[in-house]
Amino acid sequence: MNFRSKNRINAEFSMSSMTDIIFLLLIFFMLTSSFVTPSGLPVSLPSSQSSDIVMQKISVTITEDLEYYLNEKPIALDDIEPQLTALLQQGGTEKGAVVLHVDKSVPVEHLVKVAGIAKNLNASVTLATVPSE
């Protein structure tokens, strides 16, 4: 008499679901790592205890030589307001974010001028810093 069951349970583990999970994690980390983009202009940023990550849509850079750049393109101080207005209107109804990359040797009055222009246009202003050690 044969008492063995004809339906045997297979004890093997399929790795295909594990590889799917690994590929999904890989794609996730590749997409999120591209959101952190450093500024392309060489400025020595001030350090800060806390640092928030903001999605950078509009970048205003003031170098040590008091040269102004809007999204890495040179611009005169008088032309910042109309160009900034145009860029903020392209974003639609949501509140625009302006990130200021100001060299730490630049006098504060230049920072305040650009921040005041952005605030008058109802944009949120963030100062880019490097984390202190």
C-alpha positions as CSV (number, residue, x, y, z in Angstrom):
1,M,0.0,0.0,0.0
2,N,1.2,3.4,-0.9
3,F,0.3,5.9,1.8
4,R,2.3,8.9,0.4
5,S,0.4,11.9,-0.8
6,K,0.6,12.8,-4.4
7,N,0.5,16.5,-3.7
8,R,3.9,17.4,-2.3
9,I,4.8,20.9,-1.0
10,N,7.7,22.5,-2.8
11,A,10.2,23.9,-0.2
12,E,12.1,26.1,-2.7
13,F,12.0,29.9,-2.5
14,S,11.5,32.0,-5.6
15,M,13.9,34.9,-5.8
16,S,11.9,36.8,-8.5
17,S,9.9,38.8,-6.0
18,M,13.0,39.7,-4.2
19,T,14.7,41.1,-7.3
20,D,11.6,43.1,-8.1
21,I,11.8,44.8,-4.7
22,I,15.6,45.5,-5.2
23,F,14.9,47.1,-8.5
24,L,12.1,49.2,-7.1
25,L,14.4,50.4,-4.3
26,L,17.2,51.2,-6.8
27,I,14.8,53.3,-8.9
28,F,13.5,55.1,-5.8
29,F,17.0,56.0,-4.6
30,M,18.1,57.1,-8.1
31,L,15.1,59.4,-8.5
32,T,15.4,61.0,-5.0
33,S,19.1,61.5,-5.2
34,S,18.7,63.7,-8.3
35,F,16.6,66.2,-6.4
36,V,19.6,67.4,-4.4
37,T,21.5,69.6,-6.9
38,P,24.4,71.7,-5.7
39,S,24.8,75.2,-7.0
40,G,27.0,75.4,-10.1
41,L,28.6,78.7,-9.1
42,P,31.6,78.7,-6.8
43,V,30.3,80.6,-3.7
44,S,31.5,80.1,-0.1
45,L,28.2,79.7,1.7
46,P,27.8,80.5,5.4
47,S,27.3,77.6,7.8
48,S,24.2,77.0,9.9
49,Q,23.2,74.6,12.7
50,S,20.0,73.5,10.9
51,S,19.6,73.1,7.2
52,D,16.3,72.5,5.3
53,I,16.2,71.0,1.9
54,V,14.0,73.1,-0.4
55,M,13.0,72.3,-4.0
56,Q,15.1,74.8,-5.9
57,K,13.2,76.3,-8.8
58,I,14.7,79.8,-8.9
59,S,18.2,80.4,-7.7
60,V,19.7,83.9,-7.2
61,T,23.5,83.9,-6.6
62,I,25.6,86.8,-5.3
63,T,29.3,86.2,-5.7
64,E,32.2,87.6,-3.7
65,D,32.8,90.2,-6.5
66,L,29.1,91.4,-6.1
67,E,28.1,89.8,-9.4
68,Y,24.4,88.7,-9.6
69,Y,23.3,85.5,-11.3
70,L,19.7,84.3,-11.9
71,N,19.6,80.5,-12.4
72,E,23.3,80.6,-13.1
73,K,23.0,83.3,-15.8
74,P,24.6,86.7,-15.2
75,I,22.2,89.5,-14.6
76,A,22.3,93.2,-13.5
77,L,20.7,94.2,-10.2
78,D,18.1,96.4,-12.0
79,D,17.0,93.4,-14.2
80,I,16.4,91.0,-11.3
81,E,12.8,92.2,-10.6
82,P,11.4,91.8,-14.1
83,Q,13.1,88.5,-14.7
84,L,12.1,87.2,-11.3
85,T,8.5,88.3,-12.0
86,A,8.5,86.4,-15.3
87,L,9.9,83.2,-13.7
88,L,7.5,83.3,-10.8
89,Q,4.5,83.7,-13.2
90,Q,5.6,80.6,-15.2
91,G,5.2,78.6,-12.0
92,G,1.4,79.1,-12.0
93,T,-0.7,79.8,-8.9
94,E,1.5,78.1,-6.4
95,K,3.9,80.2,-4.2
96,G,7.3,80.3,-5.8
97,A,10.5,79.5,-3.9
98,V,13.6,81.6,-4.4
99,V,16.8,80.2,-3.0
100,L,19.6,82.8,-2.3
101,H,23.2,81.6,-2.7
102,V,25.1,84.4,-1.2
103,D,28.9,84.4,-0.5
104,K,29.6,84.8,3.2
105,S,31.9,87.8,2.5
106,V,29.1,89.8,0.8
107,P,27.7,92.7,2.8
108,V,24.2,92.1,4.2
109,E,22.6,95.0,2.3
110,H,23.0,93.2,-1.0
111,L,21.2,90.1,0.4
112,V,18.4,92.3,1.8
113,K,17.9,94.0,-1.6
114,V,17.4,90.7,-3.4
115,A,15.3,89.2,-0.6
116,G,13.1,92.3,-0.5
117,I,12.5,92.1,-4.3
118,A,11.5,88.4,-3.9
119,K,9.2,89.1,-0.9
120,N,7.5,92.0,-2.8
121,L,6.7,89.4,-5.5
122,N,5.1,87.1,-2.9
123,A,7.8,84.4,-3.2
124,S,9.2,82.4,-0.3
125,V,12.8,83.3,0.3
126,T,15.3,80.7,1.5
127,L,19.0,81.3,2.3
128,A,21.3,78.5,1.2
129,T,23.8,77.4,3.8
130,V,26.1,74.5,4.5
131,P,25.7,72.4,7.6
132,S,28.1,73.2,10.4
133,E,30.2,70.4,11.8
